């Protein structure tokens, strides 16, 4: 899991390693989010995260 700022970096790393891991991206930026905003990001992503780790 990472913010959308890192999509290209994750693609490049996956290609370099020859491995395509499950990935979930949330909106960027992260560091200036309030606790409530972080909770909302987590709530919005949780189903996709569970699906990624159980598929």
mmCIF file of the N, C-alpha and C atoms, coordinates in Angstrom:
data_MODEL
# 
_entry.id   MODEL 
# 
loop_
_atom_site.group_PDB 
_atom_site.id 
_atom_site.type_symbol 
_atom_site.label_atom_id 
_atom_site.label_alt_id 
_atom_site.label_comp_id 
_atom_site.label_asym_id 
_atom_site.label_entity_id 
_atom_site.label_seq_id 
_atom_site.pdbx_PDB_ins_code 
_atom_site.Cartn_x 
_atom_site.Cartn_y 
_atom_site.Cartn_z 
_atom_site.occupancy 
_atom_site.B_iso_or_equiv 
_atom_site.pdbx_formal_charge 
_atom_site.auth_seq_id 
_atom_site.auth_comp_id 
_atom_site.auth_asym_id 
_atom_site.auth_atom_id 
_atom_site.pdbx_PDB_model_num 
ATOM 1   N N  . UNK A 1 1  ? 0.848   -1.165  0.000   1.00 0.00 ? 1  UNK A N  1 
ATOM 2   C CA . UNK A 1 1  ? 0.000   0.000   0.000   1.00 0.00 ? 1  UNK A CA 1 
ATOM 3   C C  . UNK A 1 1  ? 0.892   1.224   0.000   1.00 0.00 ? 1  UNK A C  1 
ATOM 4   N N  . UNK A 1 2  ? 0.533   2.171   -0.839  1.00 0.00 ? 2  UNK A N  1 
ATOM 5   C CA . UNK A 1 2  ? 1.276   3.422   -0.943  1.00 0.00 ? 2  UNK A CA 1 
ATOM 6   C C  . UNK A 1 2  ? 0.358   4.477   -1.530  1.00 0.00 ? 2  UNK A C  1 
ATOM 7   N N  . UNK A 1 3  ? 0.840   5.702   -1.545  1.00 0.00 ? 3  UNK A N  1 
ATOM 8   C CA . UNK A 1 3  ? 0.045   6.765   -2.167  1.00 0.00 ? 3  UNK A CA 1 
ATOM 9   C C  . UNK A 1 3  ? 0.289   6.762   -3.675  1.00 0.00 ? 3  UNK A C  1 
ATOM 10  N N  . UNK A 1 4  ? -0.607  7.399   -4.389  1.00 0.00 ? 4  UNK A N  1 
ATOM 11  C CA . UNK A 1 4  ? -0.559  7.396   -5.851  1.00 0.00 ? 4  UNK A CA 1 
ATOM 12  C C  . UNK A 1 4  ? 0.712   8.014   -6.416  1.00 0.00 ? 4  UNK A C  1 
ATOM 13  N N  . UNK A 1 5  ? 1.428   8.765   -5.613  1.00 0.00 ? 5  UNK A N  1 
ATOM 14  C CA . UNK A 1 5  ? 2.702   9.347   -6.046  1.00 0.00 ? 5  UNK A CA 1 
ATOM 15  C C  . UNK A 1 5  ? 3.698   8.250   -6.443  1.00 0.00 ? 5  UNK A C  1 
ATOM 16  N N  . UNK A 1 6  ? 3.513   7.049   -5.919  1.00 0.00 ? 6  UNK A N  1 
ATOM 17  C CA . UNK A 1 6  ? 4.485   5.978   -6.092  1.00 0.00 ? 6  UNK A CA 1 
ATOM 18  C C  . UNK A 1 6  ? 4.077   4.895   -7.086  1.00 0.00 ? 6  UNK A C  1 
ATOM 19  N N  . UNK A 1 7  ? 3.048   5.133   -7.880  1.00 0.00 ? 7  UNK A N  1 
ATOM 20  C CA . UNK A 1 7  ? 2.598   4.146   -8.869  1.00 0.00 ? 7  UNK A CA 1 
ATOM 21  C C  . UNK A 1 7  ? 3.722   3.818   -9.854  1.00 0.00 ? 7  UNK A C  1 
ATOM 22  N N  . UNK A 1 8  ? 4.325   4.826   -10.450 1.00 0.00 ? 8  UNK A N  1 
ATOM 23  C CA . UNK A 1 8  ? 5.387   4.576   -11.436 1.00 0.00 ? 8  UNK A CA 1 
ATOM 24  C C  . UNK A 1 8  ? 6.579   3.865   -10.807 1.00 0.00 ? 8  UNK A C  1 
ATOM 25  N N  . UNK A 1 9  ? 6.944   4.260   -9.605  1.00 0.00 ? 9  UNK A N  1 
ATOM 26  C CA . UNK A 1 9  ? 8.065   3.611   -8.920  1.00 0.00 ? 9  UNK A CA 1 
ATOM 27  C C  . UNK A 1 9  ? 7.743   2.147   -8.618  1.00 0.00 ? 9  UNK A C  1 
ATOM 28  N N  . UNK A 1 10 ? 6.524   1.867   -8.216  1.00 0.00 ? 10 UNK A N  1 
ATOM 29  C CA . UNK A 1 10 ? 6.119   0.488   -7.941  1.00 0.00 ? 10 UNK A CA 1 
ATOM 30  C C  . UNK A 1 10 ? 6.127   -0.343  -9.218  1.00 0.00 ? 10 UNK A C  1 
ATOM 31  N N  . UNK A 1 11 ? 5.683   0.234   -10.328 1.00 0.00 ? 11 UNK A N  1 
ATOM 32  C CA . UNK A 1 11 ? 5.717   -0.460  -11.622 1.00 0.00 ? 11 UNK A CA 1 
ATOM 33  C C  . UNK A 1 11 ? 7.156   -0.776  -12.023 1.00 0.00 ? 11 UNK A C  1 
ATOM 34  N N  . UNK A 1 12 ? 8.042   0.205   -11.873 1.00 0.00 ? 12 UNK A N  1 
ATOM 35  C CA . UNK A 1 12 ? 9.446   0.008   -12.238 1.00 0.00 ? 12 UNK A CA 1 
ATOM 36  C C  . UNK A 1 12 ? 10.097  -1.060  -11.365 1.00 0.00 ? 12 UNK A C  1 
ATOM 37  N N  . UNK A 1 13 ? 9.827   -1.029  -10.079 1.00 0.00 ? 13 UNK A N  1 
ATOM 38  C CA . UNK A 1 13 ? 10.407  -2.018  -9.167  1.00 0.00 ? 13 UNK A CA 1 
ATOM 39  C C  . UNK A 1 13 ? 9.883   -3.418  -9.488  1.00 0.00 ? 13 UNK A C  1 
ATOM 40  N N  . UNK A 1 14 ? 8.588   -3.532  -9.757  1.00 0.00 ? 14 UNK A N  1 
ATOM 41  C CA . UNK A 1 14 ? 8.011   -4.831  -10.109 1.00 0.00 ? 14 UNK A CA 1 
ATOM 42  C C  . UNK A 1 14 ? 8.652   -5.378  -11.381 1.00 0.00 ? 14 UNK A C  1 
ATOM 43  N N  . UNK A 1 15 ? 8.833   -4.521  -12.371 1.00 0.00 ? 15 UNK A N  1 
ATOM 44  C CA . UNK A 1 15 ? 9.457   -4.946  -13.629 1.00 0.00 ? 15 UNK A CA 1 
ATOM 45  C C  . UNK A 1 15 ? 10.910  -5.359  -13.402 1.00 0.00 ? 15 UNK A C  1 
ATOM 46  N N  . UNK A 1 16 ? 11.624  -4.600  -12.591 1.00 0.00 ? 16 UNK A N  1 
ATOM 47  C CA . UNK A 1 16 ? 13.030  -4.910  -12.323 1.00 0.00 ? 16 UNK A CA 1 
ATOM 48  C C  . UNK A 1 16 ? 13.183  -6.244  -11.597 1.00 0.00 ? 16 UNK A C  1 
ATOM 49  N N  . UNK A 1 17 ? 12.232  -6.546  -10.734 1.00 0.00 ? 17 UNK A N  1 
ATOM 50  C CA . UNK A 1 17 ? 12.301  -7.787  -9.973  1.00 0.00 ? 17 UNK A CA 1 
ATOM 51  C C  . UNK A 1 17 ? 11.640  -8.964  -10.679 1.00 0.00 ? 17 UNK A C  1 
ATOM 52  N N  . UNK A 1 18 ? 10.890  -8.683  -11.744 1.00 0.00 ? 18 UNK A N  1 
ATOM 53  C CA . UNK A 1 18 ? 10.170  -9.747  -12.434 1.00 0.00 ? 18 UNK A CA 1 
ATOM 54  C C  . UNK A 1 18 ? 9.053   -10.328 -11.580 1.00 0.00 ? 18 UNK A C  1 
ATOM 55  N N  . UNK A 1 19 ? 8.442   -9.484  -10.784 1.00 0.00 ? 19 UNK A N  1 
ATOM 56  C CA . UNK A 1 19 ? 7.409   -9.918  -9.841  1.00 0.00 ? 19 UNK A CA 1 
ATOM 57  C C  . UNK A 1 19 ? 6.323   -8.859  -9.801  1.00 0.00 ? 19 UNK A C  1 
ATOM 58  N N  . UNK A 1 20 ? 5.083   -9.266  -9.905  1.00 0.00 ? 20 UNK A N  1 
ATOM 59  C CA . UNK A 1 20 ? 3.972   -8.322  -9.905  1.00 0.00 ? 20 UNK A CA 1 
ATOM 60  C C  . UNK A 1 20 ? 3.136   -8.506  -8.641  1.00 0.00 ? 20 UNK A C  1 
ATOM 61  N N  . UNK A 1 21 ? 3.523   -7.844  -7.561  1.00 0.00 ? 21 UNK A N  1 
ATOM 62  C CA . UNK A 1 21 ? 2.805   -8.022  -6.294  1.00 0.00 ? 21 UNK A CA 1 
ATOM 63  C C  . UNK A 1 21 ? 1.458   -7.308  -6.300  1.00 0.00 ? 21 UNK A C  1 
ATOM 64  N N  . UNK A 1 22 ? 0.617   -7.692  -5.371  1.00 0.00 ? 22 UNK A N  1 
ATOM 65  C CA . UNK A 1 22 ? -0.641  -6.971  -5.167  1.00 0.00 ? 22 UNK A CA 1 
ATOM 66  C C  . UNK A 1 22 ? -0.301  -5.574  -4.680  1.00 0.00 ? 22 UNK A C  1 
ATOM 67  N N  . UNK A 1 23 ? -1.003  -4.583  -5.216  1.00 0.00 ? 23 UNK A N  1 
ATOM 68  C CA . UNK A 1 23 ? -0.741  -3.193  -4.831  1.00 0.00 ? 23 UNK A CA 1 
ATOM 69  C C  . UNK A 1 23 ? -2.047  -2.447  -4.665  1.00 0.00 ? 23 UNK A C  1 
ATOM 70  N N  . UNK A 1 24 ? -2.087  -1.621  -3.650  1.00 0.00 ? 24 UNK A N  1 
ATOM 71  C CA . UNK A 1 24 ? -3.231  -0.742  -3.418  1.00 0.00 ? 24 UNK A CA 1 
ATOM 72  C C  . UNK A 1 24 ? -2.675  0.661   -3.211  1.00 0.00 ? 24 UNK A C  1 
ATOM 73  N N  . UNK A 1 25 ? -3.234  1.616   -3.933  1.00 0.00 ? 25 UNK A N  1 
ATOM 74  C CA . UNK A 1 25 ? -2.781  3.000   -3.832  1.00 0.00 ? 25 UNK A CA 1 
ATOM 75  C C  . UNK A 1 25 ? -3.910  3.886   -3.326  1.00 0.00 ? 25 UNK A C  1 
ATOM 76  N N  . UNK A 1 26 ? -3.550  4.798   -2.458  1.00 0.00 ? 26 UNK A N  1 
ATOM 77  C CA . UNK A 1 26 ? -4.494  5.780   -1.917  1.00 0.00 ? 26 UNK A CA 1 
ATOM 78  C C  . UNK A 1 26 ? -4.073  7.162   -2.394  1.00 0.00 ? 26 UNK A C  1 
ATOM 79  N N  . UNK A 1 27 ? -4.972  8.127   -2.358  1.00 0.00 ? 27 UNK A N  1 
ATOM 80  C CA . UNK A 1 27 ? -4.635  9.471   -2.837  1.00 0.00 ? 27 UNK A CA 1 
ATOM 81  C C  . UNK A 1 27 ? -3.437  10.089  -2.102  1.00 0.00 ? 27 UNK A C  1 
ATOM 82  N N  . UNK A 1 28 ? -2.657  10.814  -2.865  1.00 0.00 ? 28 UNK A N  1 
ATOM 83  C CA . UNK A 1 28 ? -1.495  11.527  -2.349  1.00 0.00 ? 28 UNK A CA 1 
ATOM 84  C C  . UNK A 1 28 ? -1.902  12.980  -2.146  1.00 0.00 ? 28 UNK A C  1 
ATOM 85  N N  . UNK A 1 29 ? -1.380  13.699  -1.212  1.00 0.00 ? 29 UNK A N  1 
ATOM 86  C CA . UNK A 1 29 ? -0.336  13.361  -0.253  1.00 0.00 ? 29 UNK A CA 1 
ATOM 87  C C  . UNK A 1 29 ? -0.910  12.736  1.016   1.00 0.00 ? 29 UNK A C  1 
ATOM 88  N N  . UNK A 1 30 ? -0.022  12.199  1.820   1.00 0.00 ? 30 UNK A N  1 
ATOM 89  C CA . UNK A 1 30 ? -0.395  11.560  3.080   1.00 0.00 ? 30 UNK A CA 1 
ATOM 90  C C  . UNK A 1 30 ? -0.002  12.417  4.278   1.00 0.00 ? 30 UNK A C  1 
ATOM 91  N N  . UNK A 1 31 ? 1.218   12.957  4.273   1.00 0.00 ? 31 UNK A N  1 
ATOM 92  C CA . UNK A 1 31 ? 1.786   13.525  5.486   1.00 0.00 ? 31 UNK A CA 1 
ATOM 93  C C  . UNK A 1 31 ? 0.995   14.681  6.107   1.00 0.00 ? 31 UNK A C  1 
ATOM 94  N N  . UNK A 1 32 ? 0.233   15.415  5.326   1.00 0.00 ? 32 UNK A N  1 
ATOM 95  C CA . UNK A 1 32 ? -0.482  16.551  5.907   1.00 0.00 ? 32 UNK A CA 1 
ATOM 96  C C  . UNK A 1 32 ? -1.953  16.261  6.187   1.00 0.00 ? 32 UNK A C  1 
ATOM 97  N N  . UNK A 1 33 ? -2.317  14.995  6.179   1.00 0.00 ? 33 UNK A N  1 
ATOM 98  C CA . UNK A 1 33 ? -3.710  14.611  6.434   1.00 0.00 ? 33 UNK A CA 1 
ATOM 99  C C  . UNK A 1 33 ? -4.009  14.624  7.933   1.00 0.00 ? 33 UNK A C  1 
ATOM 100 N N  . UNK A 1 34 ? -5.236  14.969  8.242   1.00 0.00 ? 34 UNK A N  1 
ATOM 101 C CA . UNK A 1 34 ? -5.683  14.895  9.633   1.00 0.00 ? 34 UNK A CA 1 
ATOM 102 C C  . UNK A 1 34 ? -5.976  13.434  9.977   1.00 0.00 ? 34 UNK A C  1 
ATOM 103 N N  . UNK A 1 35 ? -6.137  13.173  11.253  1.00 0.00 ? 35 UNK A N  1 
ATOM 104 C CA . UNK A 1 35 ? -6.489  11.811  11.670  1.00 0.00 ? 35 UNK A CA 1 
ATOM 105 C C  . UNK A 1 35 ? -7.796  11.369  11.022  1.00 0.00 ? 35 UNK A C  1 
ATOM 106 N N  . UNK A 1 36 ? -8.769  12.255  10.953  1.00 0.00 ? 36 UNK A N  1 
ATOM 107 C CA . UNK A 1 36 ? -10.051 11.905  10.339  1.00 0.00 ? 36 UNK A CA 1 
ATOM 108 C C  . UNK A 1 36 ? -9.898  11.608  8.851   1.00 0.00 ? 36 UNK A C  1 
ATOM 109 N N  . UNK A 1 37 ? -9.068  12.383  8.168   1.00 0.00 ? 37 UNK A N  1 
ATOM 110 C CA . UNK A 1 37 ? -8.826  12.138  6.743   1.00 0.00 ? 37 UNK A CA 1 
ATOM 111 C C  . UNK A 1 37 ? -8.110  10.808  6.534   1.00 0.00 ? 37 UNK A C  1 
ATOM 112 N N  . UNK A 1 38 ? -7.161  10.500  7.403   1.00 0.00 ? 38 UNK A N  1 
ATOM 113 C CA . UNK A 1 38 ? -6.463  9.210   7.297   1.00 0.00 ? 38 UNK A CA 1 
ATOM 114 C C  . UNK A 1 38 ? -7.425  8.048   7.531   1.00 0.00 ? 38 UNK A C  1 
ATOM 115 N N  . UNK A 1 39 ? -8.299  8.204   8.497   1.00 0.00 ? 39 UNK A N  1 
ATOM 116 C CA . UNK A 1 39 ? -9.298  7.161   8.757   1.00 0.00 ? 39 UNK A CA 1 
ATOM 117 C C  . UNK A 1 39 ? -10.207 6.975   7.552   1.00 0.00 ? 39 UNK A C  1 
ATOM 118 N N  . UNK A 1 40 ? -10.574 8.058   6.904   1.00 0.00 ? 40 UNK A N  1 
ATOM 119 C CA . UNK A 1 40 ? -11.427 7.963   5.711   1.00 0.00 ? 40 UNK A CA 1 
ATOM 120 C C  . UNK A 1 40 ? -10.695 7.268   4.569   1.00 0.00 ? 40 UNK A C  1 
ATOM 121 N N  . UNK A 1 41 ? -9.400  7.568   4.392   1.00 0.00 ? 41 UNK A N  1 
ATOM 122 C CA . UNK A 1 41 ? -8.608  6.878   3.364   1.00 0.00 ? 41 UNK A CA 1 
ATOM 123 C C  . UNK A 1 41 ? -8.548  5.378   3.656   1.00 0.00 ? 41 UNK A C  1 
ATOM 124 N N  . UNK A 1 42 ? -8.313  5.040   4.907   1.00 0.00 ? 42 UNK A N  1 
ATOM 125 C CA . UNK A 1 42 ? -8.244  3.624   5.295   1.00 0.00 ? 42 UNK A CA 1 
ATOM 126 C C  . UNK A 1 42 ? -9.591  2.933   5.071   1.00 0.00 ? 42 UNK A C  1 
ATOM 127 N N  . UNK A 1 43 ? -10.657 3.588   5.480   1.00 0.00 ? 43 UNK A N  1 
ATOM 128 C CA . UNK A 1 43 ? -11.988 3.007   5.274   1.00 0.00 ? 43 UNK A CA 1 
ATOM 129 C C  . UNK A 1 43 ? -12.276 2.772   3.796   1.00 0.00 ? 43 UNK A C  1 
ATOM 130 N N  . UNK A 1 44 ? -11.863 3.714   2.964   1.00 0.00 ? 44 UNK A N  1 
ATOM 131 C CA . UNK A 1 44 ? -12.114 3.596   1.529   1.00 0.00 ? 44 UNK A CA 1 
ATOM 132 C C  . UNK A 1 44 ? -11.275 2.494   0.887   1.00 0.00 ? 44 UNK A C  1 
ATOM 133 N N  . UNK A 1 45 ? -10.108 2.194   1.460   1.00 0.00 ? 45 UNK A N  1 
ATOM 134 C CA . UNK A 1 45 ? -9.189  1.230   0.858   1.00 0.00 ? 45 UNK A CA 1 
ATOM 135 C C  . UNK A 1 45 ? -9.280  -0.172  1.446   1.00 0.00 ? 45 UNK A C  1 
ATOM 136 N N  . UNK A 1 46 ? -9.914  -0.336  2.582   1.00 0.00 ? 46 UNK A N  1 
ATOM 137 C CA . UNK A 1 46 ? -9.843  -1.608  3.305   1.00 0.00 ? 46 UNK A CA 1 
ATOM 138 C C  . UNK A 1 46 ? -10.365 -2.788  2.483   1.00 0.00 ? 46 UNK A C  1 
ATOM 139 N N  . UNK A 1 47 ? -11.451 -2.633  1.775   1.00 0.00 ? 47 UNK A N  1 
ATOM 140 C CA . UNK A 1 47 ? -11.977 -3.760  0.994   1.00 0.00 ? 47 UNK A CA 1 
ATOM 141 C C  . UNK A 1 47 ? -10.999 -4.175  -0.100  1.00 0.00 ? 47 UNK A C  1 
ATOM 142 N N  . UNK A 1 48 ? -10.398 -3.210  -0.756  1.00 0.00 ? 48 UNK A N  1 
ATOM 143 C CA . UNK A 1 48 ? -9.420  -3.519  -1.800  1.00 0.00 ? 48 UNK A CA 1 
ATOM 144 C C  . UNK A 1 48 ? -8.172  -4.178  -1.210  1.00 0.00 ? 48 UNK A C  1 
ATOM 145 N N  . UNK A 1 49 ? -7.767  -3.741  -0.030  1.00 0.00 ? 49 UNK A N  1 
ATOM 146 C CA . UNK A 1 49 ? -6.598  -4.345  0.628   1.00 0.00 ? 49 UNK A CA 1 
ATOM 147 C C  . UNK A 1 49 ? -6.887  -5.790  1.000   1.00 0.00 ? 49 UNK A C  1 
ATOM 148 N N  . UNK A 1 50 ? -8.029  -6.036  1.609   1.00 0.00 ? 50 UNK A N  1 
ATOM 149 C CA . UNK A 1 50 ? -8.388  -7.414  1.985   1.00 0.00 ? 50 UNK A CA 1 
ATOM 150 C C  . UNK A 1 50 ? -8.461  -8.288  0.748   1.00 0.00 ? 50 UNK A C  1 
ATOM 151 N N  . UNK A 1 51 ? -9.063  -7.793  -0.317  1.00 0.00 ? 51 UNK A N  1 
ATOM 152 C CA . UNK A 1 51 ? -9.152  -8.550  -1.563  1.00 0.00 ? 51 UNK A CA 1 
ATOM 153 C C  . UNK A 1 51 ? -7.753  -8.875  -2.103  1.00 0.00 ? 51 UNK A C  1 
ATOM 154 N N  . UNK A 1 52 ? -6.850  -7.893  -2.040  1.00 0.00 ? 52 UNK A N  1 
ATOM 155 C CA . UNK A 1 52 ? -5.498  -8.092  -2.558  1.00 0.00 ? 52 UNK A CA 1 
ATOM 156 C C  . UNK A 1 52 ? -4.730  -9.155  -1.782  1.00 0.00 ? 52 UNK A C  1 
ATOM 157 N N  . UNK A 1 53 ? -4.932  -9.216  -0.488  1.00 0.00 ? 53 UNK A N  1 
ATOM 158 C CA . UNK A 1 53 ? -4.155  -10.183 0.300   1.00 0.00 ? 53 UNK A CA 1 
ATOM 159 C C  . UNK A 1 53 ? -4.821  -11.547 0.415   1.00 0.00 ? 53 UNK A C  1 
ATOM 160 N N  . UNK A 1 54 ? -6.073  -11.649 -0.015  1.00 0.00 ? 54 UNK A N  1 
ATOM 161 C CA . UNK A 1 54 ? -6.755  -12.938 0.069   1.00 0.00 ? 54 UNK A CA 1 
ATOM 162 C C  . UNK A 1 54 ? -7.029  -13.574 -1.289  1.00 0.00 ? 54 UNK A C  1 
ATOM 163 N N  . UNK A 1 55 ? -6.709  -12.861 -2.352  1.00 0.00 ? 55 UNK A N  1 
ATOM 164 C CA . UNK A 1 55 ? -6.975  -13.389 -3.700  1.00 0.00 ? 55 UNK A CA 1 
ATOM 165 C C  . UNK A 1 55 ? -5.943  -14.419 -4.101  1.00 0.00 ? 55 UNK A C  1 
# 
